[in-house]
């Protein structure tokens, strides 16, 4: 299983200039590859192969006056930019044919130096390394200071240097983890320990055992600060340095909200996966709910990110993860007798079953129904019933919180 561990970088001024040069060169090669393919399509000719583009856009281009500065960066960075263009076209055509899951992917577009995110990738061929002093040594860039928040569990296969919209640098290490080693890290929970989760807005999550987890509402709490920063940005003259500073201030404020939300999701998902053998959650239509009057609160909750974390952590540590269909009437059915009492407005937080007279808390009852619908309830003979684990996301993003110390891998 492949995971990504991210750590904060603190490059020096000279190293920042070298990184900016590498970002620009990778962007130019990517755009040249897109342009070459677009020209071939317009001329009704077959797309040039990757080997041909590599010779034309990198090897030969370095010997021309217009592209001689491509030799100032590592050739691996340029080759990886071509691979990114190839992957973008593969995803685009697979999406057109219906072979790719998820939303339809558009055709590759030209990258801009004004994009909010810049990235370059170094593979093993680039001969990057982690020095004995805990710094990240990158070719033609130097030894960059890294704030290690944890120890890498294995030798990375590649590293991606990222510059985000807030002006922060990160290094993302791709690790091939061992399943047996990961599962041995935690003690096995009770085989019958299973939990159903009902996600909401008033309470971020209500568990089938009655536990209620309040919603932190990170965006709502930072709304006043964000509005003030956005007003300052709107008053700055376009193209001025003060506008660039104000834009970065807004980006830093949003990044703080996103990081706090991600940290909350990581902690909660890890706790639930660690303590339970099986986890069930309802497959919510987040895209549809984000078009209602509750859109800001739905985005603030970040349900999709949380469910994705539950999914890949369940696969990593050998737990069972089940998604219950969004059309399952979890809020309409009595979890005691199974009587379906019909739809209810959101204002109704408690209701009494007409068949058995049980008084239900709306969210707690829904969480129990999620667990039962997933087949995780204990059967009559006492044996837990549940399906096999499903596929999960391949990546794991590390914490971008406050650095706590310098520990090399």
KEPAGU-395785 format. One record per residue (C-alpha): residue number from 0; x, y, z. Coordinates in steps of 0.02 Angstrom, whole numbers, plus 50000, padded with zeros to 5 digits. Layout:
<sites>
<num = NUM	east = X	north = Y	up = Z>
...
</sites>
This chain:
<sites>
<num = 0	east = 50000	north = 50000	up = 50000>
<num = 1	east = 50067	north = 50171	up = 49952>
<num = 2	east = 50053	north = 50317	up = 50072>
<num = 3	east = 50112	north = 50497	up = 50064>
<num = 4	east = 50195	north = 50579	up = 50214>
<num = 5	east = 50206	north = 50769	up = 50205>
<num = 6	east = 50327	north = 50878	up = 50303>
<num = 7	east = 50354	north = 51066	up = 50308>
<num = 8	east = 50508	north = 51135	up = 50218>
<num = 9	east = 50601	north = 51295	up = 50262>
<num = 10	east = 50713	north = 51337	up = 50113>
<num = 11	east = 50838	north = 51479	up = 50120>
<num = 12	east = 50824	north = 51628	up = 50000>
<num = 13	east = 50944	north = 51552	up = 49875>
<num = 14	east = 50855	north = 51386	up = 49882>
<num = 15	east = 50687	north = 51472	up = 49855>
<num = 16	east = 50756	north = 51549	up = 49696>
<num = 17	east = 50817	north = 51378	up = 49638>
<num = 18	east = 50647	north = 51301	up = 49677>
<num = 19	east = 50558	north = 51440	up = 49582>
<num = 20	east = 50672	north = 51404	up = 49434>
<num = 21	east = 50631	north = 51219	up = 49443>
<num = 22	east = 50444	north = 51255	up = 49456>
<num = 23	east = 50454	north = 51366	up = 49301>
<num = 24	east = 50553	north = 51241	up = 49198>
<num = 25	east = 50435	north = 51098	up = 49240>
<num = 26	east = 50288	north = 51208	up = 49196>
<num = 27	east = 50363	north = 51255	up = 49027>
<num = 28	east = 50397	north = 51074	up = 48980>
<num = 29	east = 50220	north = 51024	up = 49030>
<num = 30	east = 50146	north = 51164	up = 48925>
<num = 31	east = 50257	north = 51119	up = 48777>
<num = 32	east = 50195	north = 50939	up = 48786>
<num = 33	east = 50014	north = 50996	up = 48789>
<num = 34	east = 50047	north = 51114	up = 48643>
<num = 35	east = 50130	north = 50976	up = 48540>
<num = 36	east = 49982	north = 50862	up = 48565>
<num = 37	east = 49856	north = 50999	up = 48526>
<num = 38	east = 49949	north = 51041	up = 48365>
<num = 39	east = 49949	north = 50857	up = 48315>
<num = 40	east = 49762	north = 50846	up = 48347>
<num = 41	east = 49728	north = 51003	up = 48245>
<num = 42	east = 49830	north = 50930	up = 48100>
<num = 43	east = 49736	north = 50764	up = 48118>
<num = 44	east = 49897	north = 50671	up = 48152>
<num = 45	east = 49932	north = 50540	up = 48286>
<num = 46	east = 49994	north = 50603	up = 48452>
<num = 47	east = 50184	north = 50602	up = 48469>
<num = 48	east = 50251	north = 50469	up = 48586>
<num = 49	east = 50332	north = 50508	up = 48753>
<num = 50	east = 50507	north = 50463	up = 48690>
<num = 51	east = 50490	north = 50583	up = 48543>
<num = 52	east = 50428	north = 50723	up = 48655>
<num = 53	east = 50572	north = 50692	up = 48775>
<num = 54	east = 50700	north = 50715	up = 48637>
<num = 55	east = 50616	north = 50868	up = 48561>
<num = 56	east = 50560	north = 50961	up = 48718>
<num = 57	east = 50707	north = 50920	up = 48834>
<num = 58	east = 50862	north = 50850	up = 48749>
<num = 59	east = 50859	north = 50958	up = 48592>
<num = 60	east = 50779	north = 51108	up = 48676>
<num = 61	east = 50927	north = 51126	up = 48795>
<num = 62	east = 51040	north = 51159	up = 48645>
<num = 63	east = 50934	north = 51303	up = 48580>
<num = 64	east = 50953	north = 51484	up = 48638>
<num = 65	east = 50767	north = 51495	up = 48681>
<num = 66	east = 50769	north = 51345	up = 48801>
<num = 67	east = 50950	north = 51337	up = 48856>
<num = 68	east = 50899	north = 51377	up = 49035>
<num = 69	east = 50817	north = 51206	up = 49049>
<num = 70	east = 50990	north = 51139	up = 49089>
<num = 71	east = 50993	north = 51235	up = 49252>
<num = 72	east = 50876	north = 51111	up = 49338>
<num = 73	east = 50879	north = 50924	up = 49363>
<num = 74	east = 50829	north = 50826	up = 49208>
<num = 75	east = 50722	north = 50711	up = 49318>
<num = 76	east = 50608	north = 50858	up = 49358>
<num = 77	east = 50581	north = 50888	up = 49171>
<num = 78	east = 50550	north = 50704	up = 49135>
<num = 79	east = 50421	north = 50696	up = 49275>
<num = 80	east = 50332	north = 50846	up = 49199>
<num = 81	east = 50313	north = 50746	up = 49038>
<num = 82	east = 50247	north = 50600	up = 49137>
<num = 83	east = 50118	north = 50714	up = 49217>
<num = 84	east = 50060	north = 50769	up = 49044>
<num = 85	east = 50047	north = 50587	up = 48989>
<num = 86	east = 49947	north = 50543	up = 49144>
<num = 87	east = 49831	north = 50692	up = 49117>
<num = 88	east = 49789	north = 50634	up = 48941>
<num = 89	east = 49765	north = 50453	up = 48997>
<num = 90	east = 49642	north = 50509	up = 49131>
<num = 91	east = 49552	north = 50621	up = 49006>
<num = 92	east = 49526	north = 50483	up = 48878>
<num = 93	east = 49481	north = 50355	up = 49011>
<num = 94	east = 49350	north = 50476	up = 49076>
<num = 95	east = 49278	north = 50500	up = 48902>
<num = 96	east = 49262	north = 50312	up = 48880>
<num = 97	east = 49183	north = 50290	up = 49050>
<num = 98	east = 49329	north = 50184	up = 49113>
<num = 99	east = 49373	north = 50306	up = 49252>
<num = 100	east = 49267	north = 50319	up = 49409>
<num = 101	east = 49209	north = 50484	up = 49479>
<num = 102	east = 49169	north = 50648	up = 49396>
<num = 103	east = 49218	north = 50675	up = 49215>
<num = 104	east = 49394	north = 50743	up = 49192>
<num = 105	east = 49424	north = 50884	up = 49070>
<num = 106	east = 49562	north = 50898	up = 48941>
<num = 107	east = 49734	north = 50949	up = 49007>
<num = 108	east = 49754	north = 51138	up = 49017>
<num = 109	east = 49907	north = 51248	up = 49012>
<num = 110	east = 49987	north = 51283	up = 49179>
<num = 111	east = 50017	north = 51460	up = 49237>
<num = 112	east = 50146	north = 51538	up = 49351>
<num = 113	east = 49997	north = 51615	up = 49443>
<num = 114	east = 49924	north = 51445	up = 49490>
<num = 115	east = 49894	north = 51427	up = 49676>
<num = 116	east = 49995	north = 51266	up = 49682>
<num = 117	east = 50166	north = 51229	up = 49607>
<num = 118	east = 50250	north = 51058	up = 49620>
<num = 119	east = 50401	north = 50961	up = 49558>
<num = 120	east = 50443	north = 50778	up = 49586>
<num = 121	east = 50609	north = 50691	up = 49614>
<num = 122	east = 50622	north = 50502	up = 49591>
<num = 123	east = 50763	north = 50387	up = 49645>
<num = 124	east = 50858	north = 50426	up = 49484>
<num = 125	east = 50880	north = 50605	up = 49542>
<num = 126	east = 50991	north = 50543	up = 49685>
<num = 127	east = 50907	north = 50647	up = 49817>
<num = 128	east = 50938	north = 50596	up = 49997>
<num = 129	east = 50909	north = 50638	up = 50179>
<num = 130	east = 51070	north = 50695	up = 50258>
<num = 131	east = 51135	north = 50640	up = 50428>
<num = 132	east = 51086	north = 50811	up = 50495>
<num = 133	east = 50904	north = 50786	up = 50446>
<num = 134	east = 50902	north = 50897	up = 50292>
<num = 135	east = 50831	north = 50854	up = 50121>
<num = 136	east = 50968	north = 50859	up = 49989>
<num = 137	east = 50896	north = 50898	up = 49817>
<num = 138	east = 50999	north = 50906	up = 49655>
<num = 139	east = 51041	north = 51083	up = 49597>
<num = 140	east = 50943	north = 51154	up = 49745>
<num = 141	east = 51043	north = 51108	up = 49901>
<num = 142	east = 51010	north = 51043	up = 50075>
<num = 143	east = 50839	north = 51107	up = 50128>
<num = 144	east = 50785	north = 51113	up = 50310>
<num = 145	east = 50643	north = 50994	up = 50353>
<num = 146	east = 50532	north = 51000	up = 50506>
<num = 147	east = 50508	north = 50816	up = 50545>
<num = 148	east = 50346	north = 50783	up = 50639>
<num = 149	east = 50371	north = 50594	up = 50639>
<num = 150	east = 50490	north = 50459	up = 50579>
<num = 151	east = 50470	north = 50387	up = 50405>
<num = 152	east = 50423	north = 50202	up = 50421>
<num = 153	east = 50517	north = 50150	up = 50263>
<num = 154	east = 50633	north = 50215	up = 50127>
<num = 155	east = 50535	north = 50333	up = 50012>
<num = 156	east = 50526	north = 50297	up = 49826>
<num = 157	east = 50503	north = 50479	up = 49775>
<num = 158	east = 50483	north = 50653	up = 49847>
<num = 159	east = 50371	north = 50794	up = 49785>
<num = 160	east = 50410	north = 50974	up = 49831>
<num = 161	east = 50251	north = 51079	up = 49840>
<num = 162	east = 50224	north = 51266	up = 49854>
<num = 163	east = 50046	north = 51305	up = 49909>
<num = 164	east = 49944	north = 51463	up = 49892>
<num = 165	east = 49995	north = 51522	up = 50065>
<num = 166	east = 50179	north = 51524	up = 50016>
<num = 167	east = 50223	north = 51369	up = 50117>
<num = 168	east = 50339	north = 51231	up = 50056>
<num = 169	east = 50306	north = 51047	up = 50088>
<num = 170	east = 50395	north = 50885	up = 50045>
<num = 171	east = 50283	north = 50736	up = 50009>
<num = 172	east = 50370	north = 50568	up = 50026>
<num = 173	east = 50289	north = 50416	up = 49944>
<num = 174	east = 50309	north = 50261	up = 50053>
<num = 175	east = 50272	north = 50078	up = 50012>
<num = 176	east = 50209	north = 50011	up = 50177>
<num = 177	east = 50199	north = 49830	up = 50233>
<num = 178	east = 50024	north = 49774	up = 50280>
<num = 179	east = 50081	north = 49653	up = 50415>
<num = 180	east = 50192	north = 49785	up = 50496>
<num = 181	east = 50050	north = 49912	up = 50497>
<num = 182	east = 49927	north = 49791	up = 50575>
<num = 183	east = 50053	north = 49741	up = 50709>
<num = 184	east = 50065	north = 49922	up = 50768>
<num = 185	east = 49894	north = 49916	up = 50851>
<num = 186	east = 49819	north = 49785	up = 50964>
<num = 187	east = 49670	north = 49697	up = 50888>
<num = 188	east = 49504	north = 49761	up = 50956>
<num = 189	east = 49360	north = 49652	up = 51011>
<num = 190	east = 49304	north = 49551	up = 50858>
<num = 191	east = 49125	north = 49603	up = 50893>
<num = 192	east = 49168	north = 49788	up = 50910>
<num = 193	east = 49071	north = 49875	up = 50770>
<num = 194	east = 49008	north = 50052	up = 50756>
<num = 195	east = 48883	north = 50145	up = 50647>
<num = 196	east = 48910	north = 50330	up = 50611>
<num = 197	east = 48779	north = 50460	up = 50571>
<num = 198	east = 48858	north = 50620	up = 50504>
<num = 199	east = 48773	north = 50786	up = 50531>
<num = 200	east = 48794	north = 50973	up = 50557>
<num = 201	east = 48741	north = 51006	up = 50737>
<num = 202	east = 48845	north = 50857	up = 50790>
<num = 203	east = 48982	north = 50810	up = 50669>
<num = 204	east = 48956	north = 50625	up = 50707>
<num = 205	east = 48837	north = 50525	up = 50815>
<num = 206	east = 48891	north = 50345	up = 50849>
<num = 207	east = 48779	north = 50196	up = 50870>
<num = 208	east = 48837	north = 50177	up = 51051>
<num = 209	east = 48762	north = 50347	up = 51092>
<num = 210	east = 48923	north = 50451	up = 51084>
<num = 211	east = 48898	north = 50624	up = 51010>
<num = 212	east = 49044	north = 50720	up = 50936>
<num = 213	east = 49014	north = 50906	up = 50919>
<num = 214	east = 49053	north = 50993	up = 50755>
<num = 215	east = 49206	north = 51107	up = 50775>
<num = 216	east = 49144	north = 51226	up = 50638>
<num = 217	east = 49318	north = 51288	up = 50595>
<num = 218	east = 49258	north = 51399	up = 50453>
<num = 219	east = 49121	north = 51480	up = 50555>
<num = 220	east = 49242	north = 51517	up = 50696>
<num = 221	east = 49367	north = 51598	up = 50577>
<num = 222	east = 49236	north = 51689	up = 50474>
<num = 223	east = 49265	north = 51859	up = 50554>
<num = 224	east = 49452	north = 51850	up = 50522>
<num = 225	east = 49423	north = 51791	up = 50343>
<num = 226	east = 49301	north = 51932	up = 50305>
<num = 227	east = 49423	north = 52062	up = 50368>
<num = 228	east = 49565	north = 51991	up = 50263>
<num = 229	east = 49453	north = 51980	up = 50110>
<num = 230	east = 49399	north = 52163	up = 50130>
<num = 231	east = 49581	north = 52217	up = 50138>
<num = 232	east = 49617	north = 52120	up = 49979>
<num = 233	east = 49471	north = 52197	up = 49884>
<num = 234	east = 49534	north = 52373	up = 49925>
<num = 235	east = 49709	north = 52345	up = 49857>
<num = 236	east = 49756	north = 52399	up = 49682>
<num = 237	east = 49772	north = 52257	up = 49558>
<num = 238	east = 49951	north = 52218	up = 49514>
<num = 239	east = 50024	north = 52304	up = 49668>
<num = 240	east = 50137	north = 52224	up = 49797>
<num = 241	east = 50014	north = 52265	up = 49935>
<num = 242	east = 49882	north = 52165	up = 49843>
<num = 243	east = 50000	north = 52016	up = 49831>
<num = 244	east = 50030	north = 52028	up = 50019>
<num = 245	east = 49844	north = 52040	up = 50054>
<num = 246	east = 49810	north = 51891	up = 49941>
<num = 247	east = 49936	north = 51785	up = 50034>
<num = 248	east = 49859	north = 51839	up = 50200>
<num = 249	east = 49690	north = 51774	up = 50141>
<num = 250	east = 49770	north = 51613	up = 50081>
<num = 251	east = 49856	north = 51587	up = 50249>
<num = 252	east = 49692	north = 51611	up = 50341>
<num = 253	east = 49604	north = 51482	up = 50232>
<num = 254	east = 49751	north = 51362	up = 50248>
<num = 255	east = 49739	north = 51373	up = 50437>
<num = 256	east = 49555	north = 51325	up = 50430>
<num = 257	east = 49590	north = 51180	up = 50311>
<num = 258	east = 49735	north = 51116	up = 50417>
<num = 259	east = 49633	north = 51121	up = 50578>
<num = 260	east = 49490	north = 51027	up = 50494>
<num = 261	east = 49608	north = 50897	up = 50424>
<num = 262	east = 49691	north = 50872	up = 50593>
<num = 263	east = 49520	north = 50846	up = 50674>
<num = 264	east = 49471	north = 50718	up = 50541>
<num = 265	east = 49635	north = 50625	up = 50560>
<num = 266	east = 49620	north = 50611	up = 50749>
<num = 267	east = 49439	north = 50557	up = 50748>
<num = 268	east = 49457	north = 50431	up = 50606>
<num = 269	east = 49612	north = 50354	up = 50686>
<num = 270	east = 49520	north = 50334	up = 50852>
<num = 271	east = 49370	north = 50250	up = 50771>
<num = 272	east = 49475	north = 50132	up = 50667>
<num = 273	east = 49588	north = 50089	up = 50814>
<num = 274	east = 49445	north = 50045	up = 50933>
<num = 275	east = 49327	north = 49953	up = 50814>
<num = 276	east = 49341	north = 49801	up = 50702>
<num = 277	east = 49204	north = 49862	up = 50585>
<num = 278	east = 49144	north = 50038	up = 50541>
<num = 279	east = 48990	north = 50085	up = 50441>
<num = 280	east = 48944	north = 50257	up = 50375>
<num = 281	east = 48807	north = 50325	up = 50263>
<num = 282	east = 48855	north = 50373	up = 50085>
<num = 283	east = 48793	north = 50553	up = 50084>
<num = 284	east = 48760	north = 50654	up = 49926>
<num = 285	east = 48880	north = 50793	up = 49973>
<num = 286	east = 48879	north = 50874	up = 49801>
<num = 287	east = 48689	north = 50891	up = 49808>
<num = 288	east = 48686	north = 50955	up = 49987>
<num = 289	east = 48820	north = 51084	up = 49940>
<num = 290	east = 48694	north = 51165	up = 49823>
<num = 291	east = 48567	north = 51200	up = 49960>
<num = 292	east = 48556	north = 51340	up = 50087>
<num = 293	east = 48664	north = 51234	up = 50201>
<num = 294	east = 48809	north = 51239	up = 50078>
<num = 295	east = 48932	north = 51332	up = 50189>
<num = 296	east = 48899	north = 51219	up = 50338>
<num = 297	east = 48914	north = 51063	up = 50228>
<num = 298	east = 49082	north = 51119	up = 50160>
<num = 299	east = 49138	north = 51167	up = 50334>
<num = 300	east = 49103	north = 50992	up = 50399>
<num = 301	east = 49208	north = 50907	up = 50264>
<num = 302	east = 49116	north = 50740	up = 50267>
<num = 303	east = 49197	north = 50674	up = 50108>
<num = 304	east = 49373	north = 50698	up = 50175>
<num = 305	east = 49327	north = 50612	up = 50337>
<num = 306	east = 49247	north = 50462	up = 50250>
<num = 307	east = 49399	north = 50445	up = 50136>
<num = 308	east = 49514	north = 50439	up = 50288>
<num = 309	east = 49405	north = 50305	up = 50368>
<num = 310	east = 49410	north = 50204	up = 50208>
<num = 311	east = 49597	north = 50198	up = 50178>
<num = 312	east = 49640	north = 50177	up = 50363>
<num = 313	east = 49520	north = 50030	up = 50374>
<num = 314	east = 49609	north = 49948	up = 50229>
<num = 315	east = 49780	north = 49987	up = 50301>
<num = 316	east = 49746	north = 49911	up = 50472>
<num = 317	east = 49635	north = 49766	up = 50419>
<num = 318	east = 49467	north = 49834	up = 50475>
<num = 319	east = 49299	north = 49813	up = 50390>
<num = 320	east = 49227	north = 49971	up = 50313>
<num = 321	east = 49051	north = 49980	up = 50241>
<num = 322	east = 48959	north = 50120	up = 50152>
<num = 323	east = 48770	north = 50116	up = 50169>
<num = 324	east = 48670	north = 50178	up = 50019>
<num = 325	east = 48609	north = 50357	up = 50029>
<num = 326	east = 48429	north = 50303	up = 49995>
<num = 327	east = 48422	north = 50193	up = 50150>
<num = 328	east = 48285	north = 50268	up = 50263>
<num = 329	east = 48396	north = 50275	up = 50417>
<num = 330	east = 48302	north = 50424	up = 50491>
<num = 331	east = 48130	north = 50351	up = 50457>
<num = 332	east = 48144	north = 50175	up = 50526>
<num = 333	east = 48130	north = 50126	up = 50710>
<num = 334	east = 48290	north = 50038	up = 50761>
<num = 335	east = 48194	north = 49937	up = 50893>
<num = 336	east = 48050	north = 49860	up = 50797>
<num = 337	east = 48091	north = 49906	up = 50616>
<num = 338	east = 47931	north = 50005	up = 50587>
<num = 339	east = 47950	north = 50140	up = 50454>
<num = 340	east = 47874	north = 50301	up = 50519>
<num = 341	east = 47896	north = 50410	up = 50365>
<num = 342	east = 48003	north = 50564	up = 50327>
<num = 343	east = 48025	north = 50702	up = 50455>
<num = 344	east = 48086	north = 50883	up = 50441>
<num = 345	east = 48258	north = 50925	up = 50509>
<num = 346	east = 48179	north = 51021	up = 50653>
<num = 347	east = 48117	north = 50857	up = 50728>
<num = 348	east = 48260	north = 50794	up = 50836>
<num = 349	east = 48160	north = 50667	up = 50939>
<num = 350	east = 48012	north = 50560	up = 50890>
<num = 351	east = 47908	north = 50417	up = 50960>
<num = 352	east = 47880	north = 50257	up = 50862>
<num = 353	east = 47695	north = 50228	up = 50829>
<num = 354	east = 47715	north = 50040	up = 50831>
<num = 355	east = 47815	north = 50005	up = 50990>
<num = 356	east = 47811	north = 50175	up = 51077>
<num = 357	east = 48001	north = 50191	up = 51090>
<num = 358	east = 48064	north = 50370	up = 51104>
<num = 359	east = 48209	north = 50396	up = 50985>
<num = 360	east = 48344	north = 50527	up = 50969>
<num = 361	east = 48345	north = 50559	up = 50782>
<num = 362	east = 48534	north = 50549	up = 50755>
<num = 363	east = 48565	north = 50405	up = 50875>
<num = 364	east = 48426	north = 50304	up = 50795>
<num = 365	east = 48499	north = 50339	up = 50622>
<num = 366	east = 48671	north = 50281	up = 50679>
<num = 367	east = 48598	north = 50117	up = 50742>
<num = 368	east = 48506	north = 50093	up = 50577>
<num = 369	east = 48668	north = 50126	up = 50481>
<num = 370	east = 48752	north = 49989	up = 50580>
<num = 371	east = 48607	north = 49869	up = 50552>
<num = 372	east = 48594	north = 49910	up = 50366>
<num = 373	east = 48779	north = 49873	up = 50345>
<num = 374	east = 48755	north = 49699	up = 50418>
<num = 375	east = 48866	north = 49734	up = 50567>
<num = 376	east = 48736	north = 49694	up = 50698>
<num = 377	east = 48760	north = 49535	up = 50800>
<num = 378	east = 48659	north = 49390	up = 50734>
<num = 379	east = 48545	north = 49279	up = 50838>
<num = 380	east = 48684	north = 49153	up = 50870>
<num = 381	east = 48801	north = 49290	up = 50930>
<num = 382	east = 48916	north = 49294	up = 50778>
<num = 383	east = 48957	north = 49462	up = 50697>
<num = 384	east = 48899	north = 49479	up = 50517>
<num = 385	east = 48986	north = 49594	up = 50394>
<num = 386	east = 49054	north = 49604	up = 50216>
<num = 387	east = 49236	north = 49602	up = 50165>
<num = 388	east = 49342	north = 49762	up = 50167>
<num = 389	east = 49330	north = 49874	up = 50013>
<num = 390	east = 49464	north = 49965	up = 49917>
<num = 391	east = 49527	north = 50127	up = 49993>
<num = 392	east = 49624	north = 50283	up = 49944>
<num = 393	east = 49809	north = 50258	up = 49915>
<num = 394	east = 49872	north = 50419	up = 49992>
<num = 395	east = 49894	north = 50485	up = 50168>
<num = 396	east = 49928	north = 50669	up = 50197>
<num = 397	east = 50030	north = 50708	up = 50350>
<num = 398	east = 49988	north = 50838	up = 50478>
<num = 399	east = 50029	north = 51016	up = 50431>
<num = 400	east = 50010	north = 51079	up = 50607>
<num = 401	east = 50135	north = 51166	up = 50721>
<num = 402	east = 50310	north = 51088	up = 50705>
<num = 403	east = 50355	north = 50993	up = 50862>
<num = 404	east = 50537	north = 50949	up = 50835>
<num = 405	east = 50670	north = 50902	up = 50712>
<num = 406	east = 50681	north = 50713	up = 50691>
<num = 407	east = 50763	north = 50639	up = 50538>
<num = 408	east = 50702	north = 50479	up = 50461>
</sites>
